[in-house]
Amino acid sequence: MKKNIALVTGGDSGESVISLQSAKIIKGNIDKEKFNVYTILVKASSWKYLADDGHESDVDKNNFSVNEHDKKIHFDAVFIAIHGTPGEDGKLQGYFDMMRIPYTFSGVVSSSLTFNKDYCQTLAKEYGAIIAKSVLIKKDKKYNPEKIIAETGLPCFVKPNNGGSSIGMSKIKEIKDLENAINIALKEDEEVLVEEFIEGTEVTCGILQNKKDLVALPLTEIVSKTEFFDYKSKYDPLLADEITPARVPAEVHNKCKELSLHLFKKFNCRGIARFDYIVKNNVPYFLEVNTIPGLSAASLVPKQANAMGISLKELFSILIENVL
């Protein structure tokens, strides 16, 4: 019998639009001969089942089930397609753990720790990664701009500590712009990370779990045509070139793959995770982990998988079968 898969999308962050786009691609490429797919839209306390005929109905949160044509549907597994909260920060994972329903991607602890950039970088450093200098600022707490810039230097990045897709992120070149950049980031999160700018080549490495095996996918090099790889350039192909495999020495390919595999294990990631770096003088500086990376055909990890001959349908089947 085909397995029932809940495809959970939406979310409560600025990345919800991207989550809906990912879900559309996922649903269109999941193997229909193996799986029945049901789209669940999560927005705050409103959880809706979106039927193919356009009908919407409430999800029973007591046991995570839906009704379709007077029939109760229970799920064998959940495919989480929410970038940002509550799908990437461990909140939904905790609920599904309590419901005893398996789900794609990392668990509660891994998701919550890696979603917090400051915690993630601190742990990555403990695990052997090289990281940029940074200063954490909390909402309603006083800060000294001169001390911050003395630590990070100029230019520097100002970003929400919990968030993704570069939403709320700024690159500043003068100290007078720091306060405004912090206020922009505070609109997205209650914590802000001010981070040293490292001039180099931006690369990213996906790690794919295929049952017990871990596969380091080819590196992708990102060449932004804007000031930095911001929200617009991430989703407009005209604003950035994404080159797979990356045009870096073999030594760098090996370093990034080995470090990504090491961090995947240390962070106890599952399914897929994408590790981002800036390479300077052939040394990779760790930036962050994405435990639910974009999964459209134009996204980075699917492009890397495709370079290894893994189609979207195969990729999604691997992720689901990992947890069944």
N, C-alpha and C positions, 0 to 999 in steps of 0.2 A: 504494500500500500504506500501511496505517496505521503510524505511527511507534511504536516501543516507548519508553515513558517510565518511568524509575525514580523513584518518589516516595519520597524518603528522609526518615525521621522518627525521633523518639526523642531521642537525645542524652544528654549526661552532666551536665546542670545541673538546677537546680530548675524550669526551664522545659520539661522534657521532657513533662510532662502537657499543657501548652498546645500543644506541637509535635504530639502525637498527635491533639488535637482539630482543629488546623488541617489535618492530613493527611486526616482523615476527611471534612472539608468539601471539600477540594481534590479528593479522589478521586470524591466524589459529584457534582461539578460540572464535571469535565474533559470535554470533548467526546469521547464514546466513538466517534463516527463518524470522528474524525481520529486518535485515540491509543489504544493499548493501555497500561494503567497497571498497574505492578507495585509493590507496597508493600515497602519495605526498612526494617527496624527496626535502627537503629545504637545499640548500648549498649557503650561501651568497645571491646574487641576482638571482641565478638560482633556479627556482622552477619548478620541473618536475612531471608530472603524469606518474607513472610506471604501465602500463597495465599488466594484467596477461599473455598476449602473448609475453611480453618482449618489446613491443613498448613504446617509451618515447615521450611525447609531453609537450609543455609549458603550464603552468597554467596561465590563464588570471587573473592577480592581480587586475584588475579594479573591478571585482566582485567575485573573487575567484571561478572560474568555470573551467571546462575542457571539451574537446571534445572527444567523444568516438563513433566511427563509424558514424561520421557526425552528432552526436547528442550532444547538449549542456547539460552538467551535472552540476546542482547546488546542494549545500549541505544543509542538514537539521541541521547538527551538525559536529563538528570537534573533533576528538580524538587526543589529543596532545601526541605524544610519543617521544619527544625530551628532553633528559637529558642535562642540561647545556644551553648555549645560542643558539638560541634565544627563546627556548621553555619554559625554566624554570625561566627566569629572567623578564618576563612580556612583552617582545617586541612583540612576536606574538599575545599575548592576546590583546594588544592595537589595532593591525591591525584587528583582528576578531571582536572586539567591534565596530570599525568603519564600518565594513561590516555587522554588526548586525547578526552575525552567532554565535550561542551558542557553547561553547567548554567545554570539561572536565577539571577538576582541577581548581586551584585558579586563581583569576583575576589579573589585572595589578599591583595594589599596593601591594597586598599580595605577589605576586611572586617576584617582584623586591626587596622588603624589606627583605624577608626571604632568598633570594639568596645571599645577602650581609651579610656575617657571623657576621661582627662587628655590623651593624645595628640590625640584628636579635637578637644577644645576649644582646645588650643594651636594646632593647624593652622587651625581655623575662625577664630580671632582673626587669624592671619596673612592669611587670605583675606578679612578685612573684617568679620567678625561681632563683635558685642558679647557678652561672656560674663560670668558671675558670678565673683567672687573665690573661689579654692579653694586647698586645701592637700592634697597627696598624702602618705599615710602608708603605709609598707611594713612587712610582718610582721616581727617580731623586731627592729625598729628603734625606739629610744627616741623619744618625742615629748613636746612641752611643751604641755599643754592651754591654758595662758594665751596662748602665742604663736599657737596655732591660732585661738583665739576672737578674739584681737586682729586677726587678718587677716580672718576671715569674719564676725564679729559674731554676735549671737544674735537670733532663733532661726537655726538652720542645719540643713542636711541632711547625713547621714552615710550613705554608700552604697558598695557594692563598686565598685571602679574598672572591673572587667570583669564585666558581667552585665546582666540585663534584667528586665522585669516588676516592677521595684521590690522584688525579693526581697532581703532583708537590709538594706533601707533604713529609716532612722529620721529623724524630725524632732525635734530637741532644743531646749529653751528655756532650760536652765540648764547651766552648765559641769560640774556634778557628774554629769550624765548622759552626758557625752562618752565616757568610757572604756567604759561598757557598750555604747553604740551602736557604737563601733569594734569591740568584740569580736563583736557580732552580725554586722557586715559581714565580719569576717575569717573567719567560718564559710563564707562563699561565695567568697572570693577572698583572695589574698595581698597585695592592695593596696586601700587605702580612700581615698575622696575625701571630704573635708569641704568643703561648698560653701555659700556665702552664700545666704540665703533672700531672694528677691526677691518682694515682694508685687505681684501683678498678675493678669492673665488668662492662663490656660494655653491655648495653641492648638497645632495640629499641621497640617503640610502634606505631603501625599503627592506625590511626583513619579513619573510613569509614563513609561517609555520604550516607545514603539511604533515599533519598527524604528529609523529615524533621527530620529524626532520625539520631543521631550520635552514632556510635558503636566503643567502644575501643576494639581493637583486642588483643589477647594474646601477652604478651611480648616475645621477642626473645633474648636469651643470645648469645653473640658472643665471641667465644674463638679462638683468632688468634694464629696460630702456627709460625708466623713470628714476627718481632720486634713490629709491630702494624698492625691494620686492613687496609693494604695498597691496592693499585689497584689490584695487583696480587692475594692477598688472598681473595678479594671481589668476584673475578670471577673464582677462582680455588677452587673447593670443597675440595681438598686435603690439602689446606693451612689454613682452618678455619673450626671450628665446629659451626653450627648455631642451637641452641637448643630452641625449642618451646614446652611448655612454659618454660620461663627462670627459672633457679634454684636459685631463690632468695626468701626471706620470703614474705608471703602474704602482709605484710605491704608495702613492696617495690612495688609489683605489683599494689596495690591500689594507692600509691603515684604517680607512673609514669602514670597510666591511668587517674587519676584525673587531673594531671598537663597537660597531653597531650590534654585532652578534653578542659581544660581551655584555653590553648594556641591556639588550633584550632579555638576556637570562637574569641579570642582576635585578632588573626592575620587575621581573616575573611577568613580562608581557605575554599576550596570547594572540593568535590569529595573524594580524599584521600590525606592524608599527613602522613609522618613518622617522629617521634620525637626520637632523639638519646640522650642517657644519659650515663654517667659513675656513677656507684653507689659506694660510699665509706661510710662505717659505716652506711649502710642503708639509706643514703641520696643521692638522685639523683641530679647530676650536669648536667644541660642542655648543650648540645653541639650544635645541629643545627636542622633545619627542612628541610625535603625533600618534596617539593610540587609535584614533579613528580618522585616518587620512581620507582625502577626497577619493571617490571611487567611480567617477565618470570616465569615459574613454579618454578624455583630455587631461585627466588628473595624473599626477606624477607616478604613483605606485602602479596603476594599471599600465602606464607607458613602459615602466621598467619591467613589469611582468611580461608584457607583449614582446619586449626585446629578447626574452628568454623563451618565446613561443607559447606563453600561457594566455589564453583568451579570457575575456571578461566572464564568459559562462563557466569556464574551468576554474577561474579564480574564485568566483562566488560559491561554486560547489565545494571547493577545498575548504573555504571558511565555514560553511554549514556542516560539512561532514566531519570537520575537526571536533565539533561539539555534540554530535548525535551519538 
